[in-house]
Every structure is written in C-alpha cells, then in structure tokens.
C-alpha cells in the first residue's frame, strides 16, 4: 500500500513538473501551419516555374529587340 502511494505520488510529481510551454501566438501558428501543408512543395515548385518563365520571357523580349535593331527596326 505504501509502495503504491509512493509510486503514484512520484508519477504525479513528475507529470506536474513537465509543464508544456505556451503555444505560439495565433498569427505565428497560422503561418507555420500554412507552410507545412501537404502541397507546400508543389506550390513552391509552381512558383519557381513561374519565376523561371518570367526570366525566359524577359530574355526573349531582349533578344527580339536586339534582332529588330540589327535588321533596321522593321
């Protein structure tokens, strides 16, 4: 009986000493949850592809302009 009481008190003491930290503010929590979606890697890949396409379009425009200037501005 004494052993069971001591074990229960020690378990209760251990659990009460292990207090969980306060959760982050709602704004930070929402941001981290949004960043950790299943589709996050796909959204990043899509954005990267769009960025690359913008660079390619800019290079094409510059190349077209150079060709027009070289032809005499037709």
C-alpha positions as CSV (number, residue, x, y, z in Angstrom):
1,X,0.0,0.0,0.0
2,X,2.8,2.4,0.9
3,X,4.7,1.5,-2.2
4,X,1.7,2.1,-4.5
5,X,1.1,5.5,-2.8
6,X,4.8,6.5,-3.2
7,X,4.7,5.4,-6.9
8,X,1.5,7.4,-7.6
9,X,2.9,10.5,-5.9
10,X,6.2,10.3,-7.7
11,X,4.3,9.9,-11.1
12,X,2.1,12.8,-10.2
13,X,5.1,14.9,-9.2
14,X,6.9,14.1,-12.4
15,X,3.9,14.9,-14.6
16,X,3.2,18.2,-12.9
17,X,6.9,19.2,-13.3
18,X,6.7,18.6,-17.0
19,X,4.6,21.6,-18.0
20,X,4.1,22.2,-21.7
21,X,5.4,25.5,-23.0
22,X,2.9,28.2,-24.0
23,X,1.6,27.8,-27.6
24,X,2.9,30.4,-30.1
25,X,0.6,33.3,-30.9
26,X,-2.2,32.6,-33.3
27,X,-0.5,34.6,-36.1
28,X,2.7,32.6,-35.9
29,X,0.8,29.3,-35.5
30,X,-1.3,30.0,-38.6
31,X,1.8,30.9,-40.6
32,X,3.7,27.7,-39.6
33,X,0.6,25.6,-40.3
34,X,0.2,27.1,-43.7
35,X,3.8,26.4,-44.5
36,X,3.5,22.8,-43.6
37,X,0.8,21.7,-45.9
38,X,1.0,18.6,-48.0
39,X,1.0,20.6,-51.2
40,X,3.7,23.0,-50.0
41,X,6.4,21.5,-52.1
42,X,4.1,21.6,-55.2
43,X,3.3,25.3,-54.5
44,X,7.0,26.1,-54.3
45,X,7.8,24.2,-57.5
46,X,4.9,26.0,-59.3
47,X,6.2,29.4,-58.1
48,X,9.7,28.5,-59.2
49,X,8.5,27.5,-62.6
50,X,6.6,30.8,-62.9
51,X,9.7,32.8,-61.9
52,X,11.8,30.9,-64.5
53,X,9.2,31.6,-67.2
54,X,9.3,35.3,-66.4
55,X,13.1,35.3,-66.8
56,X,12.8,33.4,-70.1
57,X,10.2,35.9,-71.3
58,X,12.4,38.8,-70.4
59,X,15.3,37.3,-72.2
60,X,13.2,36.6,-75.3
61,X,12.0,40.2,-75.3
62,X,15.5,41.5,-75.1
63,X,16.6,39.1,-77.9
64,X,13.7,40.1,-80.1
65,X,14.6,43.8,-79.6
66,X,18.2,43.2,-80.5
67,X,17.2,41.3,-83.7
68,X,14.8,44.2,-84.7
69,X,17.6,46.7,-84.0
70,X,20.0,44.7,-86.1
71,X,17.5,44.4,-89.0
72,X,16.9,48.1,-89.1
73,X,13.8,48.3,-86.9
74,X,11.3,46.6,-89.2
